[in-house]
C-alpha cells in the first residue's frame, strides 16, 4: 500500500506542478505583459532621445554662455576694445604733445644759435634781462601796472 500511496502522491504533485506551470505560462503570455515587452524598446529609444536632446540643449547653452563671457572679455577686458580705444586716444594726445615739444625744441635751438653767433641778439638779451645800457643811455623802469582807476572798497568792520 505504500507504493500505491506513493504513486498517487507523485501523480498529485506532478499534476499540481503541471497546473502551476501552465498558469505561469499563461501569465507570461498575458496580453498586458506582451504589450509592455513589445513597447519596451520603443520606450527605451524615446528615453535615450530625450536624454540626448537635453544634453544637446545643455551643451548649446553652455557654449553660448562661454561665448558671451569671451565677448564681454574682448570688449570690456583689460586689453579689450574699450581699453584699445582709450590707448589710441591717449596715443593721439601724446603724439600732439610730442609735435608741440619738437616745435618748441626747434625754436629754442634756433634761439641758441642766434645767441652764439649774432652779436645783435646777444646785446638785446643783455639789455632785457640784465638791464645793460650803452654809454649815455638812461633807463626808466616803470612799476608794474596796477588797476588804480577802480580801487577795491575796503571792508567795513
C-alpha positions as CSV (number, residue, x, y, z in Angstrom):
1,X,0.0,0.0,0.0
2,X,2.8,2.3,0.5
3,X,3.8,2.0,-3.1
4,X,0.4,2.9,-4.4
5,X,0.2,5.7,-2.0
6,X,3.5,7.0,-3.2
7,X,2.4,6.8,-6.7
8,X,-0.8,8.6,-6.0
9,X,1.1,11.4,-4.2
10,X,3.6,11.6,-7.0
11,X,0.8,11.9,-9.5
12,X,-0.9,14.6,-7.4
13,X,2.3,16.5,-7.1
14,X,3.1,16.2,-10.7
15,X,-0.4,17.3,-11.5
16,X,-0.1,20.3,-9.2
17,X,3.3,21.2,-10.7
18,X,1.9,20.8,-14.2
19,X,-1.1,23.1,-13.3
20,X,1.2,25.7,-11.8
21,X,3.5,25.6,-14.9
22,X,0.5,26.1,-17.2
23,X,-0.7,29.0,-15.0
24,X,2.8,30.5,-15.1
25,X,3.0,30.3,-18.9
26,X,-0.4,31.9,-19.1
27,X,0.9,34.8,-17.0
28,X,4.0,35.1,-19.2
29,X,1.9,35.1,-22.3
30,X,-0.7,37.5,-20.9
31,X,-1.6,40.3,-23.3
32,X,-0.6,43.1,-20.9
33,X,2.9,41.7,-20.4
34,X,3.4,41.1,-24.2
35,X,2.2,44.7,-25.0
36,X,4.7,46.1,-22.4
37,X,7.6,44.0,-23.7
38,X,6.7,45.0,-27.2
39,X,6.8,48.7,-26.3
40,X,9.9,48.4,-24.1
41,X,12.4,49.0,-27.0
42,X,10.3,51.9,-28.2
43,X,10.2,53.5,-24.7
44,X,13.9,53.0,-24.2
45,X,14.6,54.6,-27.5
46,X,12.4,57.6,-26.6
47,X,14.1,58.0,-23.3
48,X,17.5,57.9,-25.0
49,X,16.3,60.5,-27.4
50,X,15.1,62.8,-24.6
51,X,18.4,62.4,-22.7
52,X,20.3,63.2,-25.9
53,X,18.1,66.2,-26.6
54,X,18.6,67.6,-23.1
55,X,22.3,67.0,-23.2
56,X,22.5,68.8,-26.6
57,X,20.5,71.7,-25.2
58,X,22.7,72.0,-22.1
59,X,25.8,71.9,-24.3
60,X,24.4,74.6,-26.5
61,X,23.5,76.8,-23.6
62,X,27.0,76.3,-22.1
63,X,28.7,77.1,-25.4
64,X,26.5,80.2,-25.7
65,X,27.3,81.3,-22.1
66,X,31.0,80.7,-22.8
67,X,30.8,82.8,-26.0
68,X,29.1,85.6,-24.1
69,X,31.7,85.6,-21.4
70,X,34.5,85.7,-24.0
71,X,32.8,88.5,-25.9
72,X,32.5,90.5,-22.7
73,X,36.2,90.0,-22.1
74,X,37.1,91.0,-25.6
75,X,35.1,94.2,-25.3
76,X,35.4,95.3,-21.7
77,X,38.5,93.3,-20.5
78,X,41.9,94.7,-19.5
79,X,43.1,94.6,-23.1
80,X,39.6,94.8,-24.7
81,X,38.2,97.1,-27.3
82,X,37.4,99.9,-24.8
83,X,40.9,99.8,-23.4
84,X,42.2,99.8,-27.0
85,X,40.1,102.9,-27.8
86,X,41.4,104.7,-24.7
87,X,45.0,103.8,-25.6
88,X,44.5,105.1,-29.1
89,X,43.1,108.4,-27.8
90,X,46.0,108.6,-25.3
91,X,48.5,107.9,-28.1
92,X,46.9,110.7,-30.2
93,X,47.2,113.2,-27.4
94,X,50.8,112.2,-26.7
95,X,51.6,112.5,-30.4
96,X,50.2,116.1,-30.4
97,X,52.3,116.9,-27.3
98,X,55.4,115.4,-29.0
99,X,54.9,117.5,-32.1
100,X,54.4,120.7,-30.0
101,X,57.5,119.9,-27.9
102,X,59.5,119.3,-31.1
103,X,58.5,122.7,-32.4
104,X,59.5,124.3,-29.1
105,X,62.8,122.5,-29.1
106,X,63.5,123.6,-32.7
107,X,62.6,127.2,-31.8
108,X,64.9,127.1,-28.7
109,X,67.8,125.6,-30.8
110,X,67.4,128.4,-33.2
111,X,67.5,131.0,-30.4
112,X,70.7,129.3,-29.0
113,X,72.3,129.5,-32.4
114,X,71.4,133.2,-32.6
115,X,72.8,133.8,-29.1
116,X,76.1,132.1,-30.1
117,X,76.6,133.7,-33.5
118,X,74.6,137.0,-33.7
119,X,76.0,140.0,-31.7
120,X,72.7,141.9,-32.0
121,X,70.8,139.1,-30.3
122,X,73.3,139.0,-27.5
123,X,73.0,142.7,-27.0
124,X,69.2,142.6,-27.0
125,X,69.2,139.8,-24.4
126,X,71.7,141.7,-22.2
127,X,69.6,144.8,-22.3
128,X,66.3,143.0,-21.5
129,X,67.5,140.6,-18.8
130,X,70.5,142.3,-17.2
131,X,69.4,146.0,-17.9
132,X,72.7,146.8,-19.5
133,X,73.0,150.3,-21.2
134,X,75.3,152.0,-23.6
135,X,77.2,154.9,-22.6
136,X,74.9,158.0,-22.3
137,X,71.7,156.0,-22.1
138,X,69.2,156.3,-19.3
139,X,66.8,153.5,-18.5
140,X,63.4,154.4,-17.0
141,X,61.8,151.5,-15.1
142,X,58.1,151.8,-14.6
143,X,56.3,150.0,-11.9
144,X,54.1,147.1,-13.0
145,X,50.7,148.3,-14.0
146,X,48.1,148.1,-11.2
147,X,44.5,149.0,-11.5
148,X,44.2,152.4,-9.8
149,X,41.1,153.5,-11.7
150,X,38.7,151.4,-9.6
151,X,40.3,150.6,-6.2
152,X,38.6,147.8,-4.3
153,X,36.4,149.0,-1.5
154,X,37.8,148.5,2.0
155,X,36.0,146.0,4.1
156,X,33.8,147.6,6.8
157,X,34.2,146.4,10.4
